[in-house]
Amino acid sequence: MTRNREPQLVGSEQLARLLETAAASTRKRSHLLLHADHQDPVQRLLIGLEPESYVRAHVHSEQWEMMVLLRGRFDFLIFNAQAELVQRLTMSVASPVAQIPRGTWHSGVALAPETLVLEVKPGPYRPNEFAPWAPEEGEPASSAFVHWAAGASLGSRWPSPIPERRCAGSIASPA
């Protein structure tokens, strides 16, 4: 679908395939790109997630991010540079849109099977800038992070086994 310059309609069959792929994948998530390429001025994608999916804490120093919940339950987790949870944005049918300003350390956790979100952010594509205290994807600690994140309360801190380091100098968490 990414190269099509014609109007697009994403139907229930494509969404079902996306969610099936997410459930069957090791990462427990799958993407359906809606933008033309990495240079597109607006990056848009559908993401299917399962509760075991690990979204490594990261920041976008040059762009904002918006997420729209289409199905399931999803919490955006906002951290400071020292891995302390400072805000939890609980997305639901009543509150389906979350916006994350640039320079905000964040992660997310799917709290229901077959969670589906639409992610939008300005292009061109830029890789995530990962928090040095967040486990790398595939490490055993990444699974522990998912379980911790699902129930973490404000003010709690991810007990990273990585020695504390300063995170990306000028990037600050929200006040």
C-alpha positions as CSV (number, residue, x, y, z in Angstrom):
1,M,0.0,0.0,0.0
2,T,3.0,2.3,0.5
3,R,3.6,3.2,-3.2
4,N,0.0,3.8,-4.2
5,R,-0.7,7.5,-5.1
6,E,-4.5,6.7,-5.4
7,P,-7.0,7.2,-2.7
8,Q,-6.7,4.3,-0.1
9,L,-9.3,2.5,1.9
10,V,-8.1,0.1,4.6
11,G,-10.8,-2.5,5.2
12,S,-11.6,-5.1,7.8
13,E,-9.7,-7.8,5.9
14,Q,-6.4,-5.8,5.9
15,L,-6.9,-4.9,9.6
16,A,-7.6,-8.6,10.5
17,R,-4.3,-9.6,8.6
18,L,-2.4,-6.9,10.4
19,L,-3.7,-8.1,13.8
20,E,-3.0,-11.7,13.0
21,T,0.5,-10.9,11.9
22,A,1.1,-9.0,15.2
23,A,-0.2,-11.9,17.3
24,A,2.0,-14.4,15.4
25,S,5.2,-12.3,15.4
26,T,7.9,-12.6,18.0
27,R,7.7,-8.8,18.5
28,K,3.9,-9.1,19.1
29,R,3.3,-6.1,16.8
30,S,3.0,-5.4,13.1
31,H,2.9,-2.2,10.9
32,L,1.0,-1.2,7.8
33,L,2.6,1.8,6.3
34,L,0.2,4.3,4.7
35,H,2.8,6.9,3.6
36,A,4.6,6.7,0.2
37,D,8.2,6.4,1.5
38,H,10.6,7.6,4.1
39,Q,10.7,11.1,2.5
40,D,6.9,11.6,2.8
41,P,6.2,14.9,4.7
42,V,3.7,13.1,6.9
43,Q,4.6,9.6,8.2
44,R,1.4,7.5,8.8
45,L,1.1,3.9,9.8
46,L,-1.3,1.5,11.4
47,I,0.2,-0.6,14.2
48,G,-1.3,-3.8,15.6
49,L,-0.1,-4.7,19.1
50,E,-0.5,-7.4,21.6
51,P,0.0,-6.9,25.4
52,E,3.4,-8.6,25.3
53,S,4.8,-6.1,22.7
54,Y,7.8,-4.2,23.8
55,V,8.0,-0.5,22.8
56,R,11.4,0.6,23.8
57,A,11.4,4.0,25.5
58,H,12.6,6.7,23.1
59,V,12.4,10.4,22.2
60,H,11.9,12.3,18.9
61,S,14.2,15.3,19.3
62,E,12.9,16.9,16.0
63,Q,9.3,15.9,15.7
64,W,6.0,15.4,17.6
65,E,4.0,12.3,17.5
66,M,0.2,11.6,17.5
67,M,-1.5,8.3,18.2
68,V,-5.1,7.5,17.6
69,L,-6.6,4.4,19.3
70,L,-8.8,2.5,16.9
71,R,-9.3,-0.7,18.9
72,G,-8.2,-2.2,22.2
73,R,-6.5,-0.4,25.1
74,F,-3.2,1.5,25.0
75,D,-1.3,3.6,27.5
76,F,1.4,6.1,26.6
77,L,4.0,6.2,29.3
78,I,5.9,9.5,29.7
79,F,9.3,9.4,31.4
80,N,11.9,11.8,32.6
81,A,15.6,11.3,31.6
82,Q,16.2,9.2,34.7
83,A,13.5,6.6,33.8
84,E,10.9,7.9,36.3
85,L,7.3,7.6,35.1
86,V,5.9,11.1,35.2
87,Q,2.7,10.7,33.2
88,R,0.4,7.9,32.0
89,L,-1.9,8.8,29.1
90,T,-4.6,6.1,29.2
91,M,-6.2,5.9,25.7
92,S,-9.8,4.6,25.4
93,V,-12.9,5.1,23.3
94,A,-13.6,8.2,25.4
95,S,-10.0,9.5,25.0
96,P,-8.7,8.1,21.7
97,V,-6.1,10.7,20.7
98,A,-2.7,11.3,22.4
99,Q,-0.1,13.8,21.2
100,I,3.5,13.7,22.3
101,P,5.5,16.9,22.0
102,R,9.0,16.6,20.6
103,G,11.7,16.0,23.2
104,T,9.5,13.8,25.4
105,W,10.8,10.4,26.5
106,H,8.0,7.9,26.0
107,S,7.0,4.3,25.6
108,G,3.7,2.5,25.3
109,V,1.9,-0.6,26.5
110,A,-1.0,-2.4,24.9
111,L,-3.4,-3.5,27.6
112,A,-5.7,-5.6,25.5
113,P,-5.3,-8.1,22.7
114,E,-5.7,-6.9,19.1
115,T,-4.9,-3.3,20.0
116,L,-4.8,-1.1,16.9
117,V,-3.5,2.4,16.7
118,L,-2.8,5.0,14.0
119,E,0.5,6.8,14.3
120,V,1.1,10.1,12.6
121,K,4.2,12.3,12.8
122,P,6.0,14.7,10.4
123,G,8.5,13.4,7.9
124,P,10.9,12.7,6.7
125,Y,11.4,9.4,8.6
126,R,13.9,9.7,11.5
127,P,14.9,6.7,13.6
128,N,13.9,6.7,17.3
129,E,16.5,7.9,19.7
130,F,16.4,5.2,22.4
131,A,16.8,5.8,26.1
132,P,20.1,4.3,27.3
133,W,18.3,3.0,30.4
134,A,15.7,1.1,28.4
135,P,16.5,-2.5,27.6
136,E,17.3,-3.3,23.9
137,E,14.6,-5.2,22.1
138,G,15.1,-9.0,22.5
139,E,17.0,-8.7,25.8
140,P,15.4,-10.6,28.7
141,A,14.9,-7.3,30.5
142,S,12.6,-6.1,27.7
143,S,9.9,-8.6,28.8
144,A,10.3,-7.5,32.4
145,F,9.9,-3.9,31.3
146,V,6.5,-4.7,29.6
147,H,5.2,-6.3,32.8
148,W,6.5,-3.4,34.9
149,A,5.0,-0.8,32.5
150,A,1.6,-2.4,32.5
151,G,1.1,-1.6,36.2
152,A,3.7,1.1,37.0
153,S,2.4,4.0,39.0
154,L,3.4,7.7,38.6
155,G,6.7,8.4,40.3
156,S,8.0,4.8,40.0
157,R,11.2,4.3,38.2
158,W,12.3,1.5,35.9
159,P,15.0,-0.4,37.8
160,S,17.4,-0.4,34.9
161,P,20.5,-2.7,35.3
162,I,22.3,-0.3,33.0
163,P,24.5,2.3,34.9
164,E,22.8,5.7,34.9
165,R,24.0,7.9,32.1
166,R,22.9,11.4,31.1
167,C,20.4,11.2,28.2
168,A,20.7,13.4,25.1
169,G,21.8,16.6,26.7
170,S,19.2,19.2,25.8
171,I,16.2,16.9,25.6
172,A,14.0,17.4,28.6
173,S,10.9,15.7,29.8
174,P,7.7,17.7,30.2
175,A,7.2,19.6,33.4
